[in-house]
């Protein structure tokens, strides 16, 4: 009566102390008491199993059938928590407790992940995270706390309190990966959190005390900053080796198909080998925690409705999202260099997150080619006012801006979400006037990744203008996303009054942007007029109502006005410092002529023609013979910029755009974080079980097809 198929290399009864026998009992139908010595044997034995992937899956299937009565998942999780508590309480290296913790973590991860992927209920009852009433409980387990809270508390306490070292890095990394498996219940939910959603482990993590939360946020960010390396002797440990028995083989040679990250990439010869696994796992967990939101139903004093409303019929107004302590801890994080005492001289609370902002800034600067790092930067800038202020006073803003601008430059190779996040970051930064002023004073010797032309000795501000306009043009031809247009133009508008010595190329691009949008606007207006004449015959312009105007035409009317206001802001507040802008407008002055009498634009156009009249008159007064060269025109402009007083210019209120999150940001960020985790971390999850975001499943490489291929390979071996 074997509970799992017999090993392909062995037959007959197994000795009671072998790995085969112990795993068989774990997945079997006999419930073993939590105080049984069996658990020590299972978790202390150096297991050497060579099961192919089909046997691992069969073991998981048998375990799923029996766990409802044995509650072995709950029991091994309790043992994991006990091992971690032992390690936390004793500062000495406890090899036995560490080995048991690692074994408990990996074995439970295999079966926990399978149960989550195969869950049929929305409440994950299949996990059976409780003990039978008849179970005799030891003194060190409180019966009034849930098992998921108990194990998550132990894991988070260990991560927060125990330093990463050569002796602990393996367990640290494994615990982070276990958390990823445990919190993957979110993948089965829809993109909009609802009050009926059940996520046992992440809800348990959210309910931890603030002191624990602060320690965890600090440790995860420090892991990301310091990028701790696995020592050579740890890398060569059996877990990473194919020719020695190791943890992955403790439940089968193909166990990675059903669990955690494929740890073999740590020693891969590919580009992935240069990435730091502990830092990446820390960042994945941090982003998952800070962007999670728990949904609750608003309680009304009296329900006068007939019947009860189901969760599906609840409106968003009838629900609310709880405060996230991890997000709050991130928002309140302070710089270690300026966090000795608070403003009134009192010591700051010990639960406060303290971070080396300088090191965090530098780490981000070297990592922003990674989409996950961009999301972290956004989270810090939006949530933490102190870090935003720190970034704004740095004199080397190119450290962050150059990789962000390069991402926009390569927009066609990036995801739309990545482009959105970069544009939002730039918009947040541009809200500060000192930022907009300082970037024009930072001169770049060259821009190696800009291929269309050589950019030498260009200011960071000019480069930012060029890239933003390039992004608008790309969006106009490819994506046609109004939100993207709006963010680009909003950032340019915030920068405009503070522009200083804008380069010739950037100035030309700015005028070219107006021309490009004006052509699109004119085509839409002509198309609309033609459609109206065809459908209404003798309809006069006076009969045109606001409702008949195309929404797209309205959008481009607004875009054109913003660009005109950008040009006006430069001419009104910064003309003497920007002769190249004046030259670019003079060179293409005919593009503004058609809008001189337009009711939406005429006042703004008047200012532009006031500038044109002033400088055209100065050039005409020169009465020079021969052709005018660019240098001669610029010389006249430079001279007369000094005498410009702005006479006749109409003053407009400066445009100032600020970024605000949508009313339900969780509907974007929770799926986005998990998309990044699944696509970039190597975390393998059955795509057919994912409901959080759309997943393409090509027939030729479907989940089942991969498993069949692996099965055939295993059988050949």
SVG drawing of the C-alpha trace seen along z (x, -y; Angstrom):
<svg xmlns="http://www.w3.org/2000/svg" viewBox="-37 -100 71 106">
<polyline fill="none" stroke="black" stroke-width="0.4" points="0.0,0.0 2.4,-2.6 1.2,-6.2 3.4,-7.3 4.7,-5.3 7.8,-3.3 11.2,-4.7 12.4,-3.9 15.7,-2.8 14.4,-0.9 11.7,1.7 10.2,3.4 9.7,2.0 11.8,-0.9 13.8,-1.1 12.0,-3.5 14.9,-6.1 15.3,-6.5 14.2,-9.7 11.9,-7.7 10.1,-6.3 9.9,-9.6 8.5,-11.6 6.1,-8.7 4.7,-9.1 4.5,-12.9 2.2,-12.7 0.5,-9.5 -2.9,-9.0 -1.7,-8.4 -1.8,-11.5 1.4,-11.9 1.2,-13.9 2.9,-17.2 5.0,-16.1 6.1,-12.9 9.8,-12.2 9.1,-11.6 9.3,-15.3 12.9,-15.6 13.9,-12.6 12.3,-14.1 13.9,-17.5 17.3,-16.4 18.0,-13.6 20.2,-14.6 17.7,-13.5 18.9,-12.2 15.9,-11.4 16.0,-11.3 12.4,-11.5 11.4,-12.7 8.9,-15.5 5.9,-13.1 6.6,-11.4 6.8,-14.8 3.5,-15.7 2.0,-12.4 3.3,-12.9 1.6,-16.4 -1.6,-14.9 -1.6,-12.2 -0.7,-14.9 -3.6,-17.0 -6.0,-14.1 -4.7,-13.3 -3.8,-16.7 -7.4,-17.4 -7.2,-14.6 -3.5,-14.6 -3.0,-18.4 0.7,-17.7 1.1,-21.1 0.0,-22.9 2.3,-20.8 5.4,-21.2 4.8,-25.0 4.6,-25.0 7.9,-23.1 9.4,-25.7 8.3,-28.5 9.8,-26.6 13.1,-26.2 13.2,-29.9 12.3,-30.9 15.2,-28.8 17.6,-30.5 16.3,-33.9 16.7,-33.3 20.3,-32.0 22.9,-34.2 25.2,-31.2 25.1,-29.3 22.8,-26.3 23.5,-24.0 20.8,-21.5 18.1,-24.2 19.2,-25.8 19.2,-22.5 15.7,-21.7 14.5,-25.2 15.8,-24.9 14.3,-21.4 10.9,-22.4 10.9,-25.5 11.7,-23.7 9.5,-20.7 6.5,-22.8 7.0,-25.1 6.7,-22.3 3.4,-21.1 2.0,-24.6 2.6,-25.9 0.9,-22.9 -2.1,-23.3 -2.4,-27.0 -2.1,-26.4 -4.7,-23.7 -7.1,-25.4 -10.8,-25.2 -12.2,-27.4 -11.8,-31.1 -11.0,-30.8 -8.1,-28.2 -9.8,-25.7 -7.6,-23.1 -4.6,-24.3 -6.2,-23.2 -4.2,-25.7 -5.4,-24.4 -4.9,-21.3 -7.6,-18.8 -9.3,-19.4 -8.0,-16.1 -4.4,-17.2 -2.3,-17.5 -0.6,-20.9 2.7,-21.6 3.2,-24.5 5.1,-26.7 2.1,-27.0 -0.7,-29.4 -4.0,-27.8 -5.7,-31.2 -3.4,-32.3 -3.7,-31.1 -1.0,-29.0 -0.4,-31.4 0.1,-34.3 2.4,-32.1 4.7,-31.1 4.7,-34.5 5.5,-36.2 8.5,-33.8 9.7,-34.3 9.4,-38.1 11.0,-38.3 13.9,-36.2 14.4,-38.3 14.2,-41.5 16.4,-40.6 19.0,-38.1 21.8,-39.7 22.7,-38.2 26.0,-36.4 27.7,-33.5 26.0,-31.2 22.5,-32.7 22.3,-33.9 20.9,-30.6 18.1,-30.6 17.4,-34.3 17.0,-33.7 14.9,-30.6 12.5,-32.4 12.0,-35.2 11.2,-32.7 8.8,-30.8 7.0,-34.1 6.6,-34.5 5.0,-31.1 2.8,-31.7 1.6,-35.1 1.0,-33.8 -2.7,-33.3 -3.1,-36.8 -2.5,-35.4 -5.8,-33.5 -7.8,-36.6 -9.1,-39.2 -7.3,-42.5 -9.7,-44.5 -9.5,-43.6 -12.8,-42.6 -14.1,-41.9 -14.5,-38.2 -10.8,-37.8 -8.9,-35.5 -5.1,-35.6 -4.0,-33.9 -0.3,-34.5 -0.1,-38.1 -3.0,-39.1 -1.0,-37.6 2.1,-39.6 0.0,-42.8 -1.3,-42.2 2.1,-42.1 3.2,-44.7 4.7,-48.0 8.1,-47.2 8.3,-44.0 7.2,-45.7 9.8,-48.4 12.6,-45.9 11.5,-43.9 11.2,-47.0 14.7,-48.1 16.3,-44.7 14.7,-44.2 15.9,-47.6 19.4,-47.1 19.6,-43.8 18.8,-45.6 21.4,-48.4 24.2,-46.1 23.6,-43.4 25.1,-40.7 26.9,-38.0 26.7,-34.3 30.2,-33.1 31.9,-30.6 31.6,-27.8 27.8,-28.4 27.5,-28.6 29.2,-25.2 27.0,-23.8 24.8,-20.8 21.7,-22.9 23.3,-24.5 25.1,-21.4 23.8,-18.8 26.4,-16.2 25.7,-16.1 22.5,-15.5 20.9,-18.7 17.7,-20.3 16.1,-20.4 16.6,-16.7 15.1,-16.1 11.7,-15.9 12.8,-15.0 15.3,-16.2 12.6,-18.3 11.1,-19.8 11.9,-23.3 8.9,-22.8 6.6,-23.0 8.4,-25.4 10.3,-28.6 12.8,-30.2 15.0,-28.0 18.1,-28.4 20.4,-27.1 20.5,-30.6 22.9,-31.5 25.7,-29.7 24.6,-30.2 27.1,-31.4 24.4,-33.6 23.8,-37.3 21.5,-36.2 24.5,-35.1 25.6,-38.7 22.3,-39.5 22.1,-39.3 19.5,-36.7 19.0,-37.9 18.7,-41.5 16.2,-40.7 14.1,-38.5 14.1,-41.2 12.9,-43.8 10.2,-41.4 8.9,-40.8 9.1,-44.5 7.1,-45.6 4.5,-42.9 4.0,-43.9 3.9,-47.7 1.4,-47.6 -1.0,-45.1 -4.4,-46.4 -7.0,-44.5 -10.6,-45.3 -13.4,-45.5 -17.1,-46.2 -18.4,-49.5 -20.7,-48.8 -23.9,-50.7 -25.9,-51.4 -29.1,-49.9 -29.7,-47.8 -33.1,-48.8 -32.7,-46.8 -34.7,-43.7 -32.4,-40.7 -28.7,-40.9 -26.3,-42.1 -23.7,-39.7 -20.1,-40.7 -20.3,-40.8 -23.0,-43.4 -21.1,-45.7 -20.2,-49.1 -16.7,-50.5 -18.4,-53.1 -19.6,-50.4 -16.0,-49.1 -12.8,-50.6 -9.1,-49.6 -7.2,-49.1 -4.0,-51.0 -0.9,-49.1 1.7,-49.2 4.6,-48.3 3.7,-51.3 3.4,-53.5 6.9,-52.3 8.4,-53.1 6.7,-56.5 8.2,-57.4 11.7,-56.1 14.4,-58.5 18.0,-59.1 20.5,-57.7 22.7,-60.8 19.9,-63.2 17.9,-61.1 19.7,-61.4 17.0,-63.5 13.8,-65.1 13.1,-68.8 12.3,-69.3 15.4,-67.3 13.7,-64.1 15.0,-60.7 13.1,-59.2 11.0,-56.1 12.9,-52.9 10.4,-51.4 11.3,-54.0 12.9,-52.8 16.4,-54.3 18.2,-54.0 21.4,-55.3 19.7,-57.6 23.1,-58.2 23.7,-54.5 20.1,-53.9 20.4,-56.7 23.6,-55.2 22.2,-51.7 19.1,-52.9 21.3,-54.8 23.1,-51.6 19.9,-49.5 17.3,-51.6 17.7,-49.5 15.6,-47.0 11.8,-47.7 11.5,-46.5 14.0,-49.2 12.0,-51.9 8.9,-50.8 10.8,-51.0 12.0,-54.5 8.5,-55.6 7.3,-54.1 10.0,-56.0 9.4,-59.3 5.6,-59.2 5.4,-57.9 8.4,-59.3 8.7,-63.1 12.2,-63.0 13.6,-60.8 12.1,-63.0 13.7,-66.1 17.0,-64.3 16.9,-63.4 16.0,-67.0 19.1,-68.5 21.6,-66.1 23.9,-67.8 24.4,-64.6 20.8,-64.1 22.1,-62.6 22.8,-59.4 19.0,-58.8 17.9,-60.7 20.2,-59.3 19.0,-55.7 15.4,-56.9 15.8,-59.0 17.5,-56.1 14.5,-53.9 12.2,-56.5 14.7,-56.7 14.2,-52.9 10.4,-53.1 9.7,-50.6 11.6,-47.9 10.0,-48.6 6.6,-47.8 3.9,-50.5 3.8,-50.2 7.5,-50.8 7.2,-54.0 4.3,-55.2 6.3,-54.8 9.3,-56.7 7.1,-59.6 5.4,-59.7 8.8,-59.9 9.8,-62.8 6.5,-64.5 7.0,-64.2 10.5,-65.6 9.5,-68.5 7.0,-69.7 9.9,-71.2 11.2,-74.5 14.8,-73.9 14.9,-70.6 13.8,-72.3 16.4,-75.0 19.3,-72.7 19.0,-70.2 19.7,-73.0 23.0,-73.8 24.3,-70.2 26.3,-69.8 26.8,-66.3 30.0,-65.8 28.1,-63.3 25.1,-61.0 26.5,-57.7 23.1,-56.0 21.6,-58.7 22.1,-57.5 20.4,-60.0 23.0,-62.7 26.0,-63.5 25.1,-65.4 28.2,-67.0 28.2,-69.4 24.4,-69.4 22.6,-70.2 20.6,-67.5 17.6,-69.8 17.9,-70.1 18.3,-66.3 15.2,-65.8 13.2,-68.1 14.5,-66.3 13.6,-62.9 10.1,-63.9 9.3,-65.4 10.7,-62.3 8.4,-60.2 5.4,-62.3 6.2,-61.7 6.6,-58.0 3.3,-57.8 1.6,-59.8 2.7,-57.3 2.6,-54.0 0.7,-53.9 -1.7,-56.9 -2.1,-57.0 -3.6,-60.2 -2.3,-59.5 1.2,-59.3 0.9,-62.5 -0.5,-64.3 2.3,-63.3 5.0,-64.3 3.5,-67.7 2.8,-68.3 6.5,-67.7 7.6,-70.1 5.1,-72.7 6.5,-72.4 10.0,-72.9 9.3,-75.7 9.6,-78.8 13.0,-77.6 14.5,-76.7 18.1,-78.0 20.2,-78.0 18.1,-75.4 20.1,-73.9 19.5,-74.6 18.3,-71.0 16.0,-71.0 14.6,-74.4 14.0,-73.1 12.2,-70.0 9.9,-72.2 8.7,-74.2 8.6,-71.0 6.3,-69.5 3.8,-72.4 3.9,-71.9 3.3,-68.1 0.4,-68.6 -1.0,-71.4 -1.1,-69.2 -2.9,-66.5 -5.4,-69.1 -6.0,-70.6 -6.7,-67.1 -9.1,-66.3 -10.9,-69.7 -11.1,-69.3 -12.4,-65.7 -15.0,-66.9 -16.2,-69.7 -16.5,-67.4 -18.6,-64.9 -20.9,-67.7 -21.4,-69.0 -22.2,-65.6 -24.7,-64.8 -26.3,-68.2 -26.4,-69.8 -26.9,-73.5 -25.8,-73.4 -24.0,-76.6 -21.1,-77.0 -23.4,-78.7 -25.5,-75.5 -22.5,-73.4 -23.0,-72.4 -20.2,-71.4 -21.5,-67.8 -20.9,-67.4 -17.2,-68.1 -15.0,-65.0 -13.5,-64.1 -10.2,-63.5 -10.3,-67.1 -10.9,-68.4 -7.9,-66.4 -5.6,-67.8 -7.0,-71.3 -5.9,-71.0 -2.5,-69.6 -1.8,-72.5 -2.8,-75.0 -0.4,-73.3 2.5,-73.5 1.7,-77.2 1.7,-77.8 5.1,-76.1 6.5,-78.4 4.8,-81.4 6.3,-80.5 9.8,-80.4 9.3,-83.7 7.7,-85.4 10.0,-84.2 13.2,-83.1 13.6,-84.7 17.0,-86.5 18.5,-83.1 17.2,-81.2 18.2,-82.8 18.0,-79.4 14.3,-79.2 13.8,-82.7 15.8,-81.6 13.7,-78.4 10.5,-80.3 11.7,-82.9 13.0,-80.1 9.5,-78.4 7.3,-81.4 4.9,-80.5 3.6,-77.5 2.0,-79.8 0.2,-82.0 -2.9,-79.8 -3.8,-80.0 -3.5,-83.7 -7.3,-84.2 -8.3,-80.9 -10.5,-81.7 -8.7,-79.1 -5.2,-80.2 -5.2,-83.8 -4.0,-85.3 -1.1,-82.9 -0.2,-83.4 -0.2,-87.2 2.6,-86.9 4.6,-84.8 4.1,-87.4 5.1,-90.2 8.4,-88.5 8.7,-87.9 7.9,-91.5 10.5,-92.7 13.4,-90.6 12.3,-90.8 12.5,-94.6 15.9,-94.4 17.2,-92.2 15.6,-94.4 17.3,-97.4 20.7,-95.9 20.5,-96.5 23.3,-94.0 24.1,-93.1 24.3,-89.4 22.6,-86.4 21.9,-86.0 23.8,-83.0 22.6,-81.2 25.5,-82.7 24.7,-86.3 21.0,-85.9 21.9,-84.4 24.4,-87.2 21.6,-89.8 19.3,-87.8 21.9,-87.5 22.5,-91.2 18.9,-92.1 18.0,-89.6 19.8,-91.8 17.5,-94.7 14.3,-92.7 11.9,-94.0 8.8,-92.1 6.8,-95.1 3.4,-94.2 3.4,-90.6 0.3,-89.4 1.0,-87.6 -0.7,-84.2 -0.9,-82.1 1.9,-79.6 0.9,-76.0 1.7,-73.7 0.9,-70.1 1.0,-67.7 0.8,-63.9 -2.1,-62.3 -2.8,-58.6 -6.0,-57.3 -8.8,-56.6 -8.1,-52.9 -4.3,-52.6 -4.3,-49.0 -6.1,-47.8 -2.9,-48.8 -0.1,-48.2 -1.1,-44.7 -1.3,-43.1 1.8,-45.1 4.0,-43.9 3.0,-40.3 3.5,-40.5 7.1,-41.7 7.6,-39.0 6.4,-36.2 8.1,-37.4 11.5,-38.5 12.2,-36.5 11.9,-33.1 9.0,-32.2 7.2,-29.4 3.4,-29.4 0.7,-27.5 -0.5,-30.2 -3.9,-28.6 -4.4,-29.4 -3.6,-33.1 -6.6,-35.5 -4.8,-38.6 -3.6,-39.7 -4.0,-38.4 -1.7,-35.6 -0.9,-34.4 -0.5,-30.7 0.9,-29.6 -0.1,-26.1 3.4,-25.0 4.9,-26.0 1.9,-25.6 2.4,-24.6 1.2,-21.1 3.4,-20.8 6.5,-21.7 5.6,-19.1 5.2,-16.4 8.6,-17.3 10.2,-17.2 8.6,-13.8 9.9,-12.4 13.4,-13.7 13.3,-12.2 12.2,-8.8 15.0,-8.8 17.5,-9.4"/>
</svg>
